[in-house]
Amino acid sequence: MNVLWFIFRLILREQRKALLRGAALSFAVLVMGAALLGVSGWFITGAAAAGLLGMGAVFDVFRPSAAIRFLALGRTVARYGERMLTHDATLRALETLRLRVLRTVLAAPFTQLARLRGPQALARLTADIDALDGISLRLVLPLVAAIATQALAFALLWWLVSLPLALFSLIGWLGGTALVLASAARQSVPLSRKAEAAMQALRARMIDMIRSRDTLAAYGRLRDQAEFAQAAQNRQSGLRRALDRVERRTGAAQSVLATLMAGGALWIGAVSVTHGPMAPAIAALGFFTTLALAETVAPLRRAIAELGRMSEAARRVRRTLAVPPAAQAGRSASVDTLSIRDICIARPGTKTAIVSGLTFSIKPGETLALTGPSGCGKSTVLQAIAGLVPVLEGTIELGALPVQDWQEQALRNAVTYLPQRSALMAGTVRDALLLAQPEATDADLWAVLDAVALAAVIRPRGGLEMVLGPRGEGLSGGEARRLTLARAALRRPALLLLDEPTEGLDDATADKVLAGLRAFLPDAMIIMASHHPREAATADRTLSLL
């Protein structure tokens, strides 16, 4: 429950006024509903008693009937306002929370950010935020309104009817509801957690099938993957049906409780009328008011059915928000050199050094190729230079400042790192390039495409308006690689870090691309992690990490 309260506090902080107004209207709805049924019962019983006694002509029917109409119309208006305010406030608060979560994720250290790759992670974050709307709408606000209404009903029943009936109503409704919901929670919480896990498994399998449908079809495994996804769907459907059965049983238990409460109130009223001075109309008021209080607890069964899902989502969101941001320094300097002295680097997430004693420097206009077998640490060195992973020993100075002392935005403006696997999203070629430099003109875009030998490829296929599918579909692997190279070069960084920049290109095209990059960025420092002799051949210097 602590994690649910944590999320509700975030929602309340963002939309305090709207939620408080919604809570007040929710309370008004319940009070008006109980008062409507209670006054109606009192009015009907009082009018009948007056008729039996021959006093019908002097019985005031106008003020009670006006009160009934006021309560009926007021309840409707209050319900509408409550729905509008609480839903609007919750959706706005969740929008803010979603942006806060994404900002936290983007500010996380590189090693943690790397674990969130892929559409499954994004779907997980999206589903978690969507699950949190029930915390305020179906749990906290209905619970607060129910308790407040029960307390007010206790006071009014004590004043207008009798203390025994007031105590019976308060203890019966709160105690009985607590027992019913506690029993339901023991069954629904694990079921809702499993149902949510099954839903995420279904999403992951569907995403895998859609993303890899061509490969699966080529190997004749598309039907197997479809059956794999169908198995997840069947499991999720079975769990949802089990959860629905628990919710229906909870509703039936609440109906039984309402019947017992009505019977008890009727018995207390009958005893009071028979053995005491209580009028039948007052007894009817107590009976119908007690019966109407069933509305205060009825909505809670939906919240109990989703409690496990909400708790798991809240726990993950809280864990995400608790991730410490990457260190932010506050200085920058002119980038006239890169100096590395005796650095020792471990692979991200470990303390075992894979590179030690590495020393070199590079000046503007120079190209350096890092060579060595796979696993020797070339990519990790690039990540350390980019300030994405820390060094165990030694210093990396960019200009006059160590990399860790640079202000984040200034460092990103000065250094561009292109990893071995880079993402392209659905959209046009223009969209893909403008992600790197939104102010770039068409002339700038064509210039950088020429530099990577891609202009002649895309010009007959729509040019800058050529539409790409998800992950750059529509381009070959080599063409997609060149487009990501163009995007990196368009930033015109002082230091360009390239991991296997010509992977997937033939030798002639690779030579054109590397020469074009140097011509496009004549003053940039370029460091390449390379497997291919052709890349090392174009560099001014090579450094082996053997």
C-alpha positions as CSV (number, residue, x, y, z in Angstrom):
1,M,0.0,0.0,0.0
2,N,3.0,2.3,0.5
3,V,3.7,2.4,-3.2
4,L,0.1,3.1,-4.0
5,W,0.1,6.0,-1.6
6,F,3.4,7.3,-3.1
7,I,1.8,7.4,-6.6
8,F,-1.4,9.0,-5.3
9,R,0.7,11.7,-3.6
10,L,2.3,12.5,-7.0
11,I,-1.1,12.7,-8.6
12,L,-2.5,14.8,-5.8
13,R,0.5,17.1,-6.0
14,E,-0.1,17.8,-9.7
15,Q,-3.9,18.2,-9.6
16,R,-4.7,19.0,-5.9
17,K,-7.6,21.4,-6.5
18,A,-9.4,19.3,-9.1
19,L,-9.1,16.1,-7.1
20,L,-10.3,17.8,-3.9
21,R,-13.3,19.2,-5.8
22,G,-13.9,15.8,-7.3
23,A,-13.7,14.2,-3.8
24,A,-16.1,16.8,-2.4
25,L,-18.6,16.0,-5.3
26,S,-18.1,12.3,-4.8
27,F,-19.0,12.8,-1.1
28,A,-22.0,14.9,-2.1
29,V,-23.2,12.2,-4.5
30,L,-23.2,9.5,-1.8
31,V,-24.7,11.8,0.8
32,M,-27.5,12.9,-1.6
33,G,-28.1,9.2,-2.6
34,A,-28.5,8.1,1.0
35,A,-30.6,11.2,1.9
36,L,-32.8,10.7,-1.2
37,L,-33.7,7.1,-0.3
38,G,-34.1,8.0,3.4
39,V,-36.3,11.0,2.8
40,S,-38.3,9.1,0.3
41,G,-38.9,6.3,2.7
42,W,-39.8,8.7,5.5
43,F,-42.1,10.6,3.2
44,I,-44.0,7.6,1.9
45,T,-44.4,6.1,5.4
46,G,-45.4,9.4,7.0
47,A,-47.9,10.1,4.3
48,A,-49.4,6.6,4.7
49,A,-49.6,6.9,8.4
50,A,-51.2,10.3,8.1
51,G,-53.8,8.9,5.8
52,L,-54.6,6.0,8.2
53,L,-55.1,8.5,11.0
54,G,-57.3,10.8,8.9
55,M,-54.7,13.6,8.8
56,G,-53.8,13.4,5.2
57,A,-55.4,16.7,4.4
58,V,-53.0,18.6,6.7
59,F,-49.9,16.5,5.9
60,D,-47.3,18.7,4.2
61,V,-46.4,17.0,1.0
62,F,-44.8,20.0,-0.8
63,R,-41.6,20.5,1.1
64,P,-40.6,16.7,1.2
65,S,-41.4,16.3,-2.5
66,A,-39.4,19.4,-3.3
67,A,-36.5,18.0,-1.2
68,I,-36.7,14.7,-3.1
69,R,-36.6,16.5,-6.5
70,F,-33.7,18.6,-5.3
71,L,-31.7,15.6,-4.1
72,A,-32.4,13.6,-7.3
73,L,-31.4,16.4,-9.6
74,G,-28.5,17.5,-7.4
75,R,-27.2,13.9,-7.2
76,T,-27.2,13.7,-11.0
77,V,-25.4,17.0,-11.4
78,A,-22.8,16.2,-8.7
79,R,-22.1,12.8,-10.3
80,Y,-21.5,14.4,-13.7
81,G,-19.2,17.0,-12.2
82,E,-17.4,14.4,-10.1
83,R,-16.7,12.3,-13.2
84,M,-15.5,15.2,-15.2
85,L,-13.2,16.6,-12.6
86,T,-11.7,13.4,-11.3
87,H,-11.1,11.9,-14.7
88,D,-9.7,15.0,-16.2
89,A,-7.4,15.6,-13.2
90,T,-6.2,12.0,-13.2
91,L,-5.5,12.0,-16.9
92,R,-3.6,15.3,-16.7
93,A,-1.6,14.0,-13.7
94,L,-0.7,10.8,-15.4
95,E,0.4,12.8,-18.4
96,T,2.8,14.7,-16.1
97,L,3.9,11.5,-14.4
98,R,4.5,9.8,-17.8
99,L,6.8,12.7,-18.8
100,R,8.5,12.6,-15.5
101,V,9.2,8.9,-15.9
102,L,10.6,9.4,-19.4
103,R,12.8,12.3,-18.2
104,T,14.1,10.1,-15.4
105,V,14.8,7.3,-17.8
106,L,16.6,9.6,-20.3
107,A,18.7,11.1,-17.4
108,A,19.7,7.7,-16.1
109,P,23.3,6.5,-16.3
110,F,24.2,4.9,-19.6
111,T,24.5,1.4,-18.1
112,Q,20.9,1.5,-16.8
113,L,19.6,3.2,-19.9
114,A,21.0,0.4,-22.0
115,R,18.8,-2.1,-20.3
116,L,15.6,-0.3,-21.5
117,R,16.2,-0.8,-25.2
118,G,13.5,-2.3,-27.4
119,P,9.7,-1.8,-27.8
120,Q,9.0,-4.2,-24.9
121,A,10.5,-1.8,-22.4
122,L,8.5,1.1,-23.9
123,A,5.3,-1.0,-23.8
124,R,6.1,-1.9,-20.2
125,L,6.4,1.8,-19.2
126,T,3.2,2.7,-21.1
127,A,1.2,-0.1,-19.6
128,D,2.4,0.8,-16.1
129,I,1.3,4.4,-16.3
130,D,-2.0,3.4,-17.8
131,A,-2.6,1.0,-14.8
132,L,-2.2,3.8,-12.3
133,D,-5.4,5.7,-13.2
134,G,-7.3,3.3,-10.9
135,I,-5.4,4.5,-7.8
136,S,-7.3,7.7,-7.6
137,L,-10.4,7.0,-9.6
138,R,-11.3,3.6,-8.2
139,L,-9.4,3.3,-4.9
140,V,-8.5,6.4,-2.9
141,L,-11.3,8.8,-3.8
142,P,-14.1,6.2,-3.4
143,L,-12.6,4.9,-0.2
144,V,-12.3,8.4,1.3
145,A,-15.8,9.4,0.2
146,A,-17.2,6.1,1.6
147,I,-15.7,6.6,5.0
148,A,-16.7,10.2,5.2
149,T,-20.3,9.4,4.2
150,Q,-20.5,6.6,6.7
151,A,-19.3,8.9,9.5
152,L,-21.8,11.5,8.5
153,A,-24.6,8.9,8.3
154,F,-23.6,7.7,11.8
155,A,-24.0,11.2,13.2
156,L,-27.3,11.9,11.5
157,L,-28.8,8.5,12.3
158,W,-27.8,9.0,15.9
159,W,-29.4,12.4,16.0
160,L,-32.6,11.6,14.0
161,V,-33.2,7.9,14.7
162,S,-31.3,6.2,17.5
163,L,-27.8,5.3,18.7
164,P,-28.3,1.5,18.3
165,L,-29.2,1.9,14.7
166,A,-26.4,4.3,14.0
167,L,-23.8,1.9,15.6
168,F,-25.3,-1.0,13.7
169,S,-25.0,0.8,10.4
170,L,-21.4,2.1,11.0
171,I,-20.0,-1.2,12.4
172,G,-21.9,-3.4,10.0
173,W,-21.0,-1.6,6.8
174,L,-17.4,-0.9,7.6
175,G,-16.6,-4.2,9.3
176,G,-18.6,-6.3,6.8
177,T,-17.1,-4.5,3.8
178,A,-13.6,-4.9,5.3
179,L,-14.1,-8.7,5.6
180,V,-15.6,-9.0,2.1
181,L,-12.8,-7.0,0.5
182,A,-10.0,-8.7,2.4
183,S,-11.3,-12.1,1.3
184,A,-11.5,-10.9,-2.2
185,A,-8.0,-9.3,-2.1
186,R,-6.4,-12.6,-1.1
187,Q,-7.7,-14.1,-4.4
188,S,-7.6,-11.2,-6.7
189,V,-4.2,-9.7,-6.0
190,P,-2.1,-12.7,-7.2
191,L,-4.6,-13.3,-10.1
192,S,-4.4,-9.7,-11.3
193,R,-0.6,-9.8,-11.1
194,K,-0.4,-13.0,-13.2
195,A,-3.0,-11.5,-15.6
196,E,-0.8,-8.4,-16.1
197,A,2.3,-10.6,-16.5
198,A,0.5,-12.7,-19.1
199,M,-0.6,-9.5,-20.9
200,Q,3.0,-8.3,-21.1
201,A,4.1,-11.7,-22.3
202,L,1.5,-11.5,-25.0
203,R,2.6,-8.0,-26.0
204,A,6.3,-9.1,-26.2
205,R,5.5,-12.1,-28.3
206,M,3.3,-10.1,-30.6
207,I,6.0,-7.4,-31.0
208,D,8.6,-10.1,-31.7
209,M,6.3,-11.7,-34.3
210,I,5.6,-8.4,-36.1
211,R,9.2,-7.2,-36.0
212,S,10.6,-10.5,-37.3
213,R,7.7,-11.7,-39.5
214,D,9.8,-11.7,-42.7
215,T,12.6,-13.7,-41.1
216,L,10.1,-16.1,-39.4
217,A,8.2,-16.6,-42.7
218,A,11.5,-17.3,-44.6
219,Y,12.4,-20.0,-42.1
220,G,8.8,-21.4,-41.9
221,R,8.5,-20.4,-38.2
222,L,5.7,-17.8,-38.5
223,R,3.0,-20.2,-37.5
224,D,5.0,-21.4,-34.5
225,Q,5.4,-17.9,-33.3
226,A,1.7,-17.2,-33.8
227,E,0.9,-20.3,-31.7
228,F,3.4,-19.1,-29.1
229,A,1.5,-15.7,-29.0
230,Q,-1.8,-17.5,-28.9
231,A,-0.7,-19.5,-25.9
232,A,0.0,-16.2,-24.0
233,Q,-3.4,-14.9,-25.1
234,N,-5.1,-18.1,-23.8
235,R,-3.4,-17.8,-20.5
236,Q,-4.2,-14.1,-20.2
237,S,-7.9,-14.8,-21.1
238,G,-8.1,-17.6,-18.5
239,L,-6.7,-15.4,-15.8
240,R,-9.1,-12.6,-16.7
241,R,-12.0,-14.9,-16.5
242,A,-10.8,-16.1,-13.0
243,L,-10.5,-12.5,-12.0
244,D,-14.0,-11.7,-13.2
245,R,-15.4,-14.6,-11.2
246,V,-13.7,-13.2,-8.1
247,E,-15.2,-9.8,-8.8
248,R,-18.7,-11.3,-9.3
249,R,-18.4,-13.3,-6.1
250,T,-17.4,-10.1,-4.3
251,G,-20.4,-8.3,-5.7
252,A,-22.6,-11.2,-4.6
253,A,-21.1,-11.0,-1.1
254,Q,-21.7,-7.3,-1.0
255,S,-25.4,-7.9,-2.0
256,V,-25.7,-10.4,0.8
257,L,-24.2,-7.9,3.2
258,A,-26.6,-5.2,2.0
259,T,-29.5,-7.7,2.6
260,L,-28.3,-8.4,6.1
261,M,-27.8,-4.7,6.9
262,A,-31.3,-4.0,5.6
263,G,-32.8,-6.8,7.7
264,G,-31.0,-5.7,10.8
265,A,-32.0,-2.1,10.3
266,L,-35.6,-3.2,9.8
267,W,-35.5,-5.3,13.0
268,I,-34.0,-2.5,15.1
269,G,-36.6,-0.1,13.7
270,A,-39.5,-2.5,14.4
271,V,-38.4,-3.1,17.9
272,S,-38.0,0.6,18.6
273,V,-41.5,1.3,17.2
274,T,-43.0,-1.5,19.1
275,H,-41.4,-0.9,22.5
276,G,-40.5,2.8,22.3
277,P,-41.6,6.2,21.3
278,M,-40.1,6.0,17.8
279,A,-42.6,6.9,15.0
280,P,-42.9,4.5,12.0
281,A,-41.8,7.2,9.6
282,I,-38.5,7.7,11.6
283,A,-37.9,4.0,11.6
284,A,-38.5,4.0,7.9
285,L,-35.9,6.8,7.6
286,G,-33.3,4.7,9.4
287,F,-34.1,1.6,7.3
288,F,-33.9,3.2,3.9
289,T,-30.8,5.3,4.8
290,T,-29.0,2.1,6.0
291,L,-30.0,0.4,2.8
292,A,-28.8,3.3,0.6
293,L,-25.4,3.2,2.2
294,A,-24.7,0.1,0.1
295,E,-23.8,2.6,-2.7
296,T,-20.8,3.8,-0.7
297,V,-19.0,0.5,-0.7
298,A,-20.1,-1.0,-4.0
299,P,-17.4,0.7,-6.3
300,L,-14.6,-0.7,-4.1
301,R,-14.8,-4.2,-5.5
302,R,-13.5,-3.0,-8.9
303,A,-10.4,-1.5,-7.2
304,I,-9.8,-4.7,-5.3
305,A,-9.9,-6.7,-8.5
306,E,-7.1,-4.4,-10.0
307,L,-5.1,-4.1,-6.7
308,G,-2.4,-6.5,-7.7
309,R,-2.0,-4.9,-11.2
310,M,-1.9,-1.4,-9.7
311,S,0.6,-2.4,-7.0
312,E,3.0,-4.0,-9.4
313,A,2.8,-1.0,-11.8
314,A,3.3,1.5,-8.9
315,R,6.3,-0.5,-7.6
316,R,8.0,-0.4,-11.0
317,V,7.2,3.3,-11.6
318,R,8.5,4.1,-8.1
319,R,11.7,2.1,-8.8
320,T,12.1,4.0,-12.1
321,L,11.7,7.4,-10.5
322,A,14.2,6.4,-7.8
323,V,17.0,5.9,-10.4
324,P,19.7,8.5,-9.6
325,P,20.3,10.8,-12.6
326,A,23.6,10.8,-14.4
327,A,26.1,13.2,-12.9
328,Q,25.7,16.7,-14.3
329,A,28.7,19.0,-14.2
330,G,28.5,22.7,-14.9
331,R,31.5,23.7,-17.1
332,S,32.6,23.6,-20.7
333,A,35.7,24.5,-22.7
334,S,37.1,24.9,-26.2
335,V,37.8,21.6,-27.8
336,D,41.3,21.8,-29.1
337,T,42.6,18.3,-28.1
338,L,41.7,15.0,-26.5
339,S,44.2,13.7,-24.1
340,I,44.0,10.2,-22.5
341,R,46.5,9.2,-19.8
342,D,46.9,5.8,-18.2
343,I,43.2,5.0,-18.2
344,C,41.8,1.7,-16.8
345,I,38.3,0.8,-17.9
346,A,36.0,-2.0,-16.9
347,R,33.1,-3.3,-18.9
348,P,29.8,-1.6,-17.8
349,G,28.4,-3.4,-14.8
350,T,31.6,-5.1,-13.7
351,K,34.9,-4.2,-11.9
352,T,37.2,-6.4,-14.1
353,A,39.5,-4.2,-16.2
354,I,39.5,-4.9,-19.9
355,V,41.7,-1.9,-20.9
356,S,44.5,-0.7,-18.7
357,G,47.4,1.8,-19.1
358,L,45.9,3.3,-22.3
359,T,47.5,6.6,-23.3
360,F,47.1,8.7,-26.4
361,S,46.1,12.1,-27.7
362,I,44.4,13.4,-30.8
363,K,44.1,16.9,-32.3
364,P,41.6,18.5,-34.6
365,G,41.6,17.2,-38.1
366,E,43.2,13.9,-37.1
367,T,41.7,10.4,-37.5
368,L,42.6,7.6,-35.1
369,A,41.6,3.9,-35.6
370,L,41.4,1.7,-32.5
371,T,42.0,-1.9,-33.6
372,G,42.0,-5.3,-31.9
373,P,39.9,-8.5,-31.7
374,S,36.3,-8.5,-30.6
375,G,35.9,-8.1,-26.8
376,C,39.2,-6.2,-26.3
377,G,37.3,-3.1,-25.2
378,K,37.2,-0.8,-28.3
379,S,33.5,0.1,-27.9
380,T,34.0,0.6,-24.1
381,V,36.8,3.0,-24.8
382,L,34.6,5.1,-27.1
383,Q,31.8,5.0,-24.4
384,A,34.3,6.2,-21.8
385,I,35.5,9.1,-24.0
386,A,31.9,10.1,-24.6
387,G,31.4,10.2,-20.8
388,L,28.9,7.3,-20.8
389,V,30.9,4.9,-18.6
390,P,33.4,5.9,-15.8
391,V,37.1,5.0,-15.8
392,L,38.6,3.1,-12.9
393,E,41.9,4.9,-13.1
394,G,43.5,7.7,-15.2
395,T,42.1,10.8,-16.9
396,I,40.2,11.6,-20.1
397,E,40.5,15.4,-20.9
398,L,38.6,17.1,-23.6
399,G,40.0,20.5,-24.1
400,A,41.1,21.8,-20.7
401,L,38.5,19.8,-18.7
402,P,38.1,16.2,-17.7
403,V,35.1,14.6,-19.4
404,Q,33.3,14.1,-16.1
405,D,33.5,17.9,-15.4
406,W,31.8,18.9,-18.6
407,Q,28.2,20.2,-18.5
408,E,26.0,17.5,-20.0
409,Q,24.5,19.5,-22.9
410,A,27.9,21.1,-23.8
411,L,29.5,17.7,-23.9
412,R,26.8,16.3,-26.2
413,N,27.2,19.3,-28.5
414,A,31.0,18.7,-28.6
415,V,31.0,14.9,-28.8
416,T,28.9,12.6,-31.0
417,Y,29.0,8.9,-30.5
418,L,27.6,6.5,-33.1
419,P,27.3,3.0,-31.7
420,Q,27.5,-0.2,-33.7
421,R,23.7,-0.5,-33.7
422,S,21.8,2.7,-34.2
423,A,18.0,3.1,-34.5
424,L,16.0,4.6,-37.3
425,M,12.3,5.3,-36.8
426,A,9.4,5.4,-39.2
427,G,9.2,8.6,-41.1
428,T,10.9,10.4,-44.0
429,V,14.6,10.7,-44.7
430,R,14.3,14.4,-43.8
431,D,12.7,13.4,-40.4
432,A,15.6,11.1,-39.7
433,L,18.2,13.7,-40.3
434,L,16.4,16.6,-38.6
435,L,16.5,14.6,-35.3
436,A,20.2,15.5,-35.2
437,Q,19.9,19.2,-36.4
438,P,16.4,20.6,-36.5
439,E,17.6,23.9,-38.0
440,A,19.4,22.3,-40.9
441,T,18.4,23.4,-44.4
442,D,17.7,21.2,-47.4
443,A,21.1,22.1,-48.7
444,D,22.7,20.9,-45.5
445,L,20.8,17.7,-45.7
446,W,21.9,17.0,-49.3
447,A,25.5,17.9,-48.5
448,V,25.7,15.4,-45.7
449,L,24.0,12.7,-47.8
450,D,26.5,13.4,-50.6
451,A,29.3,13.0,-48.0
452,V,28.1,9.4,-47.1
453,A,27.5,8.5,-50.8
454,L,23.7,8.2,-50.2
455,A,22.3,11.1,-52.2
456,A,22.4,9.3,-55.5
457,V,20.6,6.3,-53.8
458,I,17.6,8.2,-52.4
459,R,17.2,10.9,-55.0
460,P,15.3,8.7,-57.5
461,R,13.2,7.2,-54.6
462,G,11.6,10.3,-53.4
463,G,14.7,12.2,-52.1
464,L,14.3,13.7,-48.7
465,E,10.6,12.8,-48.7
466,M,11.4,9.1,-49.1
467,V,9.3,7.3,-46.5
468,L,11.0,4.8,-44.2
469,G,9.3,2.1,-42.3
470,P,9.9,1.0,-38.7
471,R,13.7,0.5,-38.0
472,G,14.5,2.1,-41.4
473,E,12.6,-0.4,-43.5
474,G,13.0,0.5,-47.2
475,L,16.7,0.8,-46.9
476,S,19.3,-2.0,-47.1
477,G,21.5,-2.6,-44.1
478,G,24.4,-0.6,-45.6
479,E,22.1,2.2,-46.7
480,A,20.6,2.5,-43.2
481,R,24.2,2.5,-41.7
482,R,25.1,5.4,-44.1
483,L,22.0,7.3,-43.0
484,T,22.9,7.0,-39.4
485,L,26.4,8.2,-40.3
486,A,24.9,11.2,-42.1
487,R,22.8,12.0,-39.0
488,A,25.8,11.9,-36.7
489,A,28.0,14.0,-39.1
490,L,25.2,16.6,-39.4
491,R,25.7,17.6,-35.8
492,R,29.2,18.8,-36.9
493,P,30.8,17.7,-33.6
494,A,34.3,18.6,-32.5
495,L,34.9,14.9,-31.7
496,L,33.2,12.1,-33.6
497,L,33.3,8.6,-32.2
498,L,32.4,5.8,-34.6
499,D,32.0,2.1,-33.8
500,E,32.4,0.0,-36.9
501,P,31.3,2.8,-39.2
502,T,31.5,0.9,-42.5
503,E,29.9,-2.4,-41.3
504,G,27.9,-3.8,-44.2
505,L,29.5,-1.7,-46.9
506,D,31.7,-2.9,-49.8
507,D,35.2,-1.7,-49.9
508,A,34.6,0.9,-52.7
509,T,31.6,2.4,-50.9
510,A,33.4,2.3,-47.6
511,D,36.3,4.3,-49.0
512,K,33.9,6.9,-50.4
513,V,32.1,7.2,-47.1
514,L,35.2,7.6,-45.0
515,A,36.7,10.2,-47.4
516,G,33.4,12.0,-47.6
517,L,33.1,12.2,-43.8
518,R,36.6,13.7,-43.5
519,A,35.8,16.2,-46.2
520,F,32.5,17.2,-44.5
521,L,34.2,17.5,-41.1
522,P,37.7,18.7,-42.0
523,D,38.5,20.0,-38.5
524,A,36.8,17.3,-36.4
525,M,38.7,14.7,-34.4
526,I,37.5,11.3,-35.5
527,I,38.1,8.1,-33.5
528,M,37.0,4.8,-35.0
529,A,36.7,1.3,-33.4
530,S,37.6,-0.8,-36.4
531,H,37.7,-4.5,-37.4
532,H,38.4,-3.8,-41.1
533,P,41.8,-2.9,-42.5
534,R,40.1,-0.5,-44.9
535,E,39.1,1.7,-42.0
536,A,42.6,1.6,-40.5
537,A,44.1,2.5,-43.8
538,T,42.2,5.8,-44.0
539,A,43.2,6.8,-40.5
540,D,46.2,9.0,-39.7
541,R,47.2,6.7,-36.9
542,T,46.2,3.3,-35.6
543,L,46.3,2.1,-32.0
544,S,46.0,-1.6,-31.2
545,L,44.3,-2.7,-27.9
546,L,45.8,-6.2,-27.9
